[in-house]
Amino acid sequence: MLDAVSAVVREAGAIAAARCGTEFRRWEKAAGSPVCDIDLEIDSFLRERLTALDPEAGWLSEETLDVSDRIERPRLWVVDPIDGTRDYLRGRPGWCVSVALVEERMPLIGVLDAPARGEHWVAEKGRGAWRNGERLRVSGRRSLAGARVPADQLSGPDHDLVAIAKPNSIALRIALVGAGEADLVATTKWGFEWDIAAAALIATEAGAVVTGALGQPLAFNTANGAAFGVLAAAPGIHAAAVERLRDRALAVV
């Protein structure tokens, strides 16, 4: 199944890459939430192809109205046709196609395709994670000070962290922790399962610890399809990161 899903997601990435920079319609679903015709085209493509692979699985996607009986299904496809749409619209490389297959609230398969970066990421529960065929390993960092964080800038209480290049896609940022190229990614706001499902598996299978913003376990195929924050980190700094973020997270939740 992993090979089949990988091939479908790679094809979806190629379609999106070929359309990037061409003429297409774009608008905002809500303030600060851009979408375009390509999002919808890739969503339709993925739904047809992935449903053919597993007709019994439900469907949860950023670009599909969530009116299905997905919670009653044995498995669930969790899809973001273009994660990082803002970078896609600007012709920047920080976007990807994100697909996970979830069973019993946990991802079994996770695939990201980032053609503008020349990267294809895959993971299978209990079997590891790879980027372009190379096995991924999380960093061995044990001190929060100096931890590398994909961010535009860091200030205030986080001045001791190190900002590195930040793709617009949260999935790619989480995957970078799994690759050992970042040590920490954290958000302290409500988000959606399609943003993190595939990347959470990739980072976890590479040895990272991935939880909610308060250190709580993540669960997928929930009633509202949402999660409170995400914290992906090298195992040696995860507890310290939870402690640092606790007050900020509690102020939001």
C-alpha positions in Angstrom: 0.0 0.0 0.0 2.8 2.4 0.8 4.3 2.2 -2.7 0.9 2.7 -4.2 0.1 5.7 -2.1 3.6 7.1 -2.7 3.1 6.9 -6.5 -0.3 8.6 -6.4 1.0 11.5 -4.2 4.1 11.9 -6.4 1.8 12.2 -9.5 -0.3 14.8 -7.7 2.8 16.7 -6.9 3.9 16.7 -10.5 0.5 18.0 -11.6 0.7 20.8 -9.1 4.3 21.7 -10.0 3.4 21.8 -13.7 0.6 24.4 -13.0 2.7 26.5 -10.6 3.3 30.0 -12.2 0.6 29.6 -14.8 -2.8 31.3 -14.9 -5.4 30.0 -12.5 -8.1 31.4 -10.2 -7.2 32.2 -6.6 -9.2 33.6 -3.7 -9.5 33.5 0.1 -11.8 31.1 1.9 -11.3 33.3 5.0 -9.0 36.1 5.9 -5.4 34.9 5.6 -6.5 31.5 4.2 -5.7 31.4 0.4 -7.0 28.8 -2.0 -6.8 28.3 -5.8 -8.1 26.2 -8.6 -5.1 23.9 -8.3 -6.0 23.0 -4.7 -9.4 21.8 -5.9 -8.0 20.0 -8.9 -5.5 18.1 -6.8 -8.1 17.3 -4.2 -10.4 15.7 -6.8 -7.5 13.8 -8.3 -6.4 12.4 -5.0 -9.9 11.5 -3.9 -10.5 9.4 -7.1 -7.1 7.7 -7.0 -6.9 7.1 -3.2 -10.5 5.9 -2.9 -9.7 3.3 -5.6 -6.9 2.0 -3.4 -9.1 1.7 -0.3 -12.8 2.1 -1.1 -13.7 1.5 2.6 -11.7 4.4 3.9 -13.4 7.7 4.8 -12.2 11.1 3.5 -11.1 14.2 5.3 -9.5 17.0 3.3 -8.9 20.7 3.6 -10.7 21.3 0.3 -13.7 19.0 0.7 -16.8 19.7 2.8 -16.7 17.3 5.8 -20.2 15.8 5.6 -19.2 12.1 5.3 -19.6 9.2 7.7 -15.8 9.1 8.1 -15.9 8.4 11.9 -17.8 5.2 11.2 -15.2 4.0 8.7 -12.4 1.5 9.5 -9.8 3.8 8.0 -9.5 7.4 6.9 -7.6 9.3 4.2 -6.4 12.6 5.6 -5.4 15.0 2.8 -4.1 18.5 2.2 -3.8 18.9 -1.6 -1.4 21.8 -1.3 0.0 22.4 2.2 1.7 25.8 2.1 -0.6 27.4 -0.5 0.8 30.8 0.2 4.3 29.7 -1.0 2.7 27.9 -4.0 0.9 31.1 -5.1 4.2 33.1 -4.7 6.2 30.6 -6.7 8.3 29.6 -3.7 9.3 26.0 -2.9 7.9 25.6 0.6 4.7 23.6 -0.3 3.9 20.0 -0.6 1.1 17.5 -1.2 0.3 15.7 2.1 -1.6 12.4 2.5 -2.0 10.1 5.4 -4.0 6.9 5.9 -5.3 6.7 9.5 -6.7 3.6 11.3 -7.9 3.5 14.9 -7.0 7.2 15.4 -3.3 6.8 14.3 -1.6 7.3 11.0 -0.5 4.0 9.3 1.1 5.7 6.2 2.3 9.2 5.6 3.5 10.7 2.3 4.7 14.2 1.5 5.6 15.3 -2.0 7.5 18.6 -2.4 8.5 18.7 -6.1 9.8 22.3 -6.0 12.3 21.1 -3.3 13.0 17.8 -5.1 11.8 15.9 -2.0 9.6 12.9 -1.6 9.0 11.8 2.0 7.4 8.5 3.1 6.7 6.7 6.4 4.9 3.5 7.5 4.0 2.9 11.1 6.6 0.7 12.8 8.8 0.6 9.7 10.6 3.9 9.6 10.7 7.1 7.5 12.6 8.1 4.3 13.3 11.1 2.2 14.3 10.3 -1.4 15.1 6.8 -0.4 17.4 7.8 2.5 16.4 6.7 6.0 15.6 9.6 8.4 17.0 10.1 11.9 16.1 12.8 14.3 18.9 14.9 15.9 20.5 14.0 19.2 20.1 17.5 20.7 19.7 17.5 24.5 19.7 21.2 25.2 16.8 23.5 24.3 19.2 26.5 24.1 20.5 26.5 20.5 17.8 24.3 19.1 17.1 24.9 15.4 13.6 26.1 14.7 12.1 26.9 11.2 11.0 30.5 11.8 11.1 33.9 10.2 12.4 35.3 13.5 12.7 34.5 17.1 12.6 37.0 20.0 11.6 37.4 23.6 11.7 34.2 25.6 12.9 32.3 22.5 16.0 34.4 21.9 18.2 31.4 22.8 16.9 29.3 19.9 18.3 29.4 16.3 16.0 30.4 13.4 16.5 28.4 10.2 14.7 28.6 6.8 11.0 28.2 7.2 8.8 26.6 4.5 5.2 27.8 4.5 4.1 24.2 4.8 3.7 23.1 8.5 4.0 19.5 7.3 7.4 20.2 5.8 8.5 22.0 9.0 7.6 19.0 11.1 9.3 16.6 8.6 12.5 18.6 8.9 12.6 17.6 12.6 12.5 14.0 11.5 15.3 14.6 9.0 17.5 16.0 11.8 17.6 19.4 10.0 15.5 21.1 12.7 15.2 20.3 16.4 11.9 21.8 17.3 8.6 22.9 15.7 5.7 24.1 17.8 2.4 25.8 17.4 0.1 27.0 20.2 -3.2 27.4 18.3 -5.9 25.2 17.0 -5.2 23.5 13.7 -6.5 20.8 11.5 -5.6 17.1 11.2 -4.8 17.4 7.5 -2.0 19.8 8.3 -0.1 17.3 10.5 -1.2 13.7 10.1 1.4 12.6 7.4 4.2 14.7 8.8 3.6 13.5 12.4 4.1 9.9 11.3 7.2 10.8 9.3 8.8 12.6 12.3 7.7 9.9 14.8 9.1 7.1 12.7 12.4 9.0 12.5 12.6 9.1 16.3 11.1 12.5 17.1 8.5 13.0 19.8 5.3 14.5 18.4 2.5 15.7 20.6 -0.1 18.5 21.0 1.0 21.8 22.4 0.6 20.8 26.0 2.4 17.5 25.5 -0.9 15.6 25.0 -1.1 12.6 22.7 -2.3 13.3 19.2 -5.4 11.6 17.8 -6.9 11.6 14.4 -10.3 11.1 12.8 -11.8 13.2 15.7 -15.3 14.7 15.4 -14.2 18.2 14.5 -11.0 17.1 12.6 -8.9 19.5 14.6 -6.1 19.4 17.2 -4.8 21.9 19.7 -1.3 22.8 18.6 1.6 20.5 17.7 5.0 20.1 19.2 7.5 18.0 17.3 11.0 17.8 18.8 14.1 15.8 19.2 13.4 13.5 22.2 16.1 15.1 24.3 14.4 18.5 24.3 10.7 17.7 24.1 9.9 17.9 27.8 11.8 21.2 28.1 9.9 22.6 25.1 6.5 21.6 26.6 7.4 23.4 29.8 8.5 26.5 28.0 5.3 26.7 25.9 2.9 25.7 28.7 1.8 29.2 29.7 1.5 30.4 26.1 -0.6 27.3 25.2 -2.8 27.6 28.3 -3.5 31.2 27.4 -5.0 30.1 24.1 -6.8 26.8 25.0 
